Amino acid sequence: MTNQRFAQALESMRSQDARLSTRGFDFLREHADAYVDELIAEFPREENDELRCWLLELISEARSPDALRVLAGQLESDDESLQFWAIRGLEMLDTREARHELNVARKNGWIT
């Protein structure tokens, strides 16, 4: 997979055309594991809340240990959608480290 395809899919996701934005999201969902580094890099740069949520969902779908820090960092988020995908992503990752992050978040009262 090339970075050009990633850039095109991301551009499509930013489109005002719902069909085009969904097509970009669907492409990246199918290939999230191949683009996990790009998704992780893009997440903190994105300012649009809806797109940040989509990016975190895609990062979760990649099920990559490289995503642990990004996912754990959103457990404290005030945005319930980001927090949901952080929890879901850590659950899907299902590693000792991911379970530890979820337990810490529960202990601190960030999640239930």
Secondary structure, DSSP 8 states (H G I E B T S, - for coil): --HHHHHHHHHHHT-S-HHHHHHHHHHHHHTTTTTHHHHHHHGGG---HHHHHHHHHHHHHHT-GGGHHHHHHTTT-S-HHHHHHHHHHHHHH--HHHHHHHHHHHHTTS--
